[in-house]
């Protein structure tokens, strides 16, 4: 089977140049070129939706996000909670489709003087926006006044909320790439600790053995992973394992990429061993892996925590979850974070900007509601609440937030971007048996170098 182009998500997302000057005028709109305009038009009209307790109007706090479906309803619930009482917010919420078009609209709204008061951004995309002046920094003293400070977040996440030492994002959650498993199957396979949770693996050999034992119990497969034609899955798995080796994946502007080739080859070699096409299938797409796990044809699946609602609806009776297994030297999981940002405004009204800070502070305090969908609350006081400890299996992988590893901080990287797609293509080819680990890594390095040498399209 030949390596097919990846097309399960849109690609081609972009952000501002790291050396763009902070000042933004309407003339900047023309610098986004035909690609940006096309993306804006192709995305269709904005989907406006006011919160249940909110009201539209000049005094309403304008908020943009990309939460639809179940997440959208949870955000409605959270907004309703902070909109009650005499000091409640009036929120004019606009929901946009997830993908590159969302980030195109966010950039163009800031550049064109039509920015919302608050917006949601994947933390992995911050490097494409903060350096170019498309975001305004948060006032930490003002946040502290509303009960939110640096100590309320895991250092791994707080560090990525900054650019050049300045905080441009306040994380709502951490959403890691983890493992889900059938507790009954895992128990029969001897993989649970005395508390009934997945025992630590500790080595590549242990994870390979776990797959074999799970396959014996299910009579089908051990560990499932959907990667074929997907634009992110293989990269998520690779980066988690690569970070566990202790090696860095650094992409300095202009190149060349600083990648430990030996460590990368070691990781891809293991990925090929794990998904051998026998014990653990190597040719599943995303939906195929999901279906196989829900049908009991595999004891474990590597997937994002955001799939928790889907697995619950499927009727799996004894669902367990755990951080991505540590098999190399240091604990690490791939993750991202939905975060709140302040899109740039040339002359923000001080009272509205104060309300924006208060809104962000109050919403993240409501993230126990958000956790019901599987997301880890980034605000540590919520994690410390007894109600969160009782959430199963959410609380069992909460530690993943402390060891989160995000995409490299480059303008072309991050959620929905083309970088993940271009990394996934050689990894997919290797897992399908069409190329060696060495050749796959060489192609990854070449792809990274090519991206580093390309001019920022909006610089």
N, C-alpha and C positions, 0 to 999 in steps of 0.2 A: 504494500500500500504506500503510495507516495505521499509526501507531506503536502497537505492542502493549505491554501491561504486561510488565515484565521479571520472569521467574519461574524462571530457571535455577538460582538459589541461594536459600536462605531469607534473609529480611531481618528487620528489627526487632530487631537486636541492641542491647544497651545496656550501660552501665557506671555506676559510681558518680559522684556529683557532685564537681566540683573543690573545693567548699568543705565537704565532709563532714568531720567530726572524725575523727582517726585511730583513736579507740577504737571497737571493734566488739563488740557483744554479741548474744546470741541474739534479743533483741527486734528487731534490725535485719531479721531474716528477714521479719517481717510487713510491712516497708516495701517489699518487692519486689513486693507486690501480686499480683493474679490473673495478670497477664501473665507474670511470672517463674515462678510456680508451674506455669502451663500449659506453658510451655516446658520446664520440668524434667520434667514427667510425659510430655509428648509425645515427648521424646527417648528414652524407654525406659530399661531398666536399663543400668547401667554394664557395659562389656565389659572384664572383668578379664583380664589376661594377665601372668604373671610372666616375667621375663627368663629365658633358658635357664640362666644360671649363678646366678640369684637364688633366694631362698627367702622365702616369706611368713612373717610373724610380727611380734611387737612390736618386734624389733630391726631389721627390714628398713626400708630407706629407701623411703618411699612417693613414687612419681613418677607424675604424670599427663601424658599427651600425647595428641595427635590424629593420630598417624602410623599409617596403615594401608597395606595393599598393599605395594608395593616399598619405600616409605619406612619402613614399619613393620618390615620384615625387616632393613633396614640399621640401624635403631635397635637391634633385637635383637642384631645383630652387635657394635655399639659397646658396648652394655651388657655383653655377654659378655666383651669385651676388658678392660673395667675391673673385672670381677668375679673375675678370676683372681688367684691367689696369696694369701699370708697377709693382705695388706692389701686384698684385693678387697672390693667392695661386695656386700651382700645387698639386692637391689632387688625391691620389690613394685610392678610396673608396671601401671598401669591405662590402657587405651586407650579414648578416647571418640570419638564421631562428630564430625567437623569441622562447624562452623557455629555459628550463634548459640546453640544449646543447649549447646555446649561452654563458651562464656563465661558463660552463665547458671549452669551447674553450678559453674564456677570461683568466681564471685562468691558464690554461696550457700554453698559449702563454707567459704570464708573468713569469711563473716558468721556462719555457724552453728557454728563451732568444730570443723569436720571437714576442715580443709584438709590437703592432702598436704604433704610436706616440700619438694618441688620440682615445678614445673609448667612446661609450655611455653605461651608466649603469642606471638602476632604482635606485633611491636614497634609496629605502627601502632595497637594497642589499649591501649597503656600509659596513655595520657592518661585513659582511662575507669576505671582501676583504682588507680593509685598515689595520686592526690590524695585519694581517698576512704578510704584506709587499708585497702584490700583486699590490698595487697602490703606486705611488709617489705623494707627496703633491704638491699643487700649490704654486707658488711664488706670494704672494699677492702684493708685490711691483711691480712686472712685470705686473700683471693684471691691477693694478692701472695706470700704464704707458699707457695701451691701453684702459683706460676709464671704467674699471669695478672694483667696490669696494663693500664691505659688505652692504653699505646703498642702493645698487641697488636691494636688494632682501628682500622679506618678512622674518622677523625673524624666523617664524615657519619653513620655508624651509631652510634658511641659517644654522640654528642650526643643522639640520640633514645632512648637507653637511660636517660636521666635525667629526673627531674622536680624542678624547683626546685633544681637543682644536686646532687641526690642520685641515686645509681645504683640503679635498681630492676630492671634486666634485664641479662643477659649474653647477647649474641647468639651463636647457633650458626652461622647462615648469613646470606647475603644472597640473596634470590631475585628477580632483576630481570625486567622485561618487556624482551625482546630481539628480535633477528631471527635466524631460521634460514634457511639458503639451500642450494640445491643447488650445490656447487662447480663441477660440470661446466657447468651452465647459466649460472652467474655468470661463469665464465671465457669462455664463448662470447659473453656480452653485454658483455665488456670491463670488468667491475666489480671485478676482483681486482688487488691490488698485486703487486709482484715476488715477495713471499714466499708468494703463493697465498691470501692472506686478503682479506676484503672491504675495498676501499679506502674512505677517508673520503668522505662525500658533500659536506658543507660548505655546502649551500644547498638551499632548497626545490626549485629548478629541477633540481638534480642528482638528487634523489630521484625527482622526476617522470620525468626522463629514464631513470633506472634501471628504473623500472617498465615503460616503453615497450620498452626493450631486452630485458628479461627476457621480456616477452610475445611479442616476435618470435621468440625462441629456443624457447620452449615451444609456440608456436602456439595458446596458450589465454590465460592471464592472466599478469600480471607479479607483483604483490605481493598476497598474500592476507591477509585479516583477518576473523575471525568476531566479529560484534558483535550480531547481531539476537537479541533477547530475553535477552541476557547482562547480568548485573548488575554487571560490573566492567570488561570489556574496553575499552569506549570511554573510560572514565575514566582507565584506565592510559595509553592512548595520548595523551589530551588532556593529562594532567598532565606527562608527559615533555616534550612539545612546549612547553607553557606555561612550564615551568621553564627550558627552553632560551632563552626570550626574556629571561630575567632578571627577570621580574615575580614578585611574591609573591602567594600565595593564602592570605590570613590571615582566620581566622574568630574574632574576639574574642567572648568570652562576652557574650550579650545583643544582639549585632549592632551596627550592620549589618556585613555582610561587606566586607572590604577586598580587592577584586578589580580588577585592571586590565582593564577591559572592552575597551579597544582591543586589548590583547595577546590576550585570549581570543577576540575576533572574528577576529583574524588567524590564530590557530591553527585554529579551527573551519573557517574559509574554506579553509585549506590541506588540512585533512582531507577536505573535500568534493571538492577538486580531485584529491587523490591517489586517492581511491576514487570514481572517476567513473562506475562501472557499465559501463565499456567496457574500458580497459586493465587496470584493477584493479576487480574486482566490489565492489559496495557493499551487497549484500543477503545475505551469507552469515551463517549462525549459526556457533557455535563448532565443532561437529562437521563442518559442511559445509566450513569452511575447512581443518580438519585433514585431512579426506579428500582434498580437492583437492590439497593439497601432497604428501601421500603417494602420490597417483596420478600426480604429475608434471604436474598442470594449473596449476602456478604455480611460479615460480622462487624465491620468497621468501615467508616468512610472519612476521607480527608476533605473537608469543606469549610466554608465560612460559617461563623456562628449565626449569621442571619437566616440560615435554613432551619433553625429550630422550629418556627411556627409550621413549616411544611411537614417536618417529621412528626410533629405532634398531631397534625390533622390526619396523617396517614394511618394512625392507630397503632404505632409501635408501642407496646405495653410497658417496656422497661428500658427507656432510653437513657443512656449515659453520655457524658461529654467530658473532655479533658483538654488542657492545652496541647498544642502540637508536641509530640514526644521528643524529648531531648535524647539524642543518640551520639552526639559528638561532645566536645569539651565544655561548652558553655550553654546555658539555657537561652533560647531565643525563639520567638514566634513571629511570623509575618502578620502585620496588622495595619489598619488605617484608623482614622478617627473622623467622625462628623463633628465639625467645629463651627463655632459662630465667629463671623468676621464683620468688620465695619467697612463696607465699600466706600471708596474715597468720595468725599464731598468737598468742593472748593471752599465753601463757607458754611460749615455746619452750625445749626442753631444749638447753642449750649444746652438749652433745656431739653431738646429732643435727644441730643447726644447723651445727656445724663440718663434720660429714660431708656435709651438703648442699652447702656451699661446695666441699669437696674433690671431690665427685661432679661438679659443674658444670665445674670446672677440668679434670678428667680426661676427661670426655666431649667437650668442645670440642677437646681435643688429638687425639681420634680422628676428626676431621671430614674427613680424607682419604677415609675410607670413605663418609661422607655425600656427598662431592663426586662420587662415581660416578654419582649420580642427576641430576647437573647443578647442584646447589646450590653457590654460592660459599662456601667456608669463611670465616666472619667472623674467625676467629683467624689473624692474619697469619703467624705462624710456620709454619702448615700450608701457606698459599699459597706460602711461600718454599721449600718442599721440592722437590727435583728431580722427585719422583714426581708432584707436582701439575702441574708445567710440562709433563710428558709427556701429561697428559690432554687428549685432543682430542675435541670442540672446547671443553671446559670452560675451559681456560686462556686461550682466545682472547677470552673476555668477562669475565675476572676483574676488569678495570679498572672494570667497572660498579659495583662495590662502593664505589669512591672517589667516585662522582658520584651516589649513590643519593638519590632524593627520595621521601619517604613521604607518606601522607595528612596533612592538617592535624592537629595534636595536639588533637583535640576528643573529648568523650565519645561522640559519636554517629558518629564516623568510624572508619576502619580496616577491616581484612579482615572480610568477612562482614557488614558493617554496612549499614544502610539508606541512609546517605549516598551510597555509591558507586552504589547502585541509582538514587537520585533524580537524580544527575548524569548517569547513562547514558541516561535516558529522552529528554531533549532532544537529546543528542548522537546517539542512534540516529535520531531523527526527522530531524535535519539530514543525516546520511549517506544516509538513504533518499530524500532530496529532498523531504520533506514540510514542511520549514520552512527559513528562512534562517539563516545563521550568527548574525546579529544577534538574531533571536528566540530561538534556542537559548540564547545566552549570557544574555539577559535572564531566561529561565526558570531557568537554573542559579543566577543570583544570587537570584532569588525563593525557590527551593527552599532555598538555603543560609540565607537570612535567616529563613525559616520555622523551620528546625531550630534556629537560634541563639536564637530567641524561645521555644522550647518548654522547659518546665521538665524538668530531668533526672528521669526516672521513678523513680529510686531515691534522690533527694535528700531 
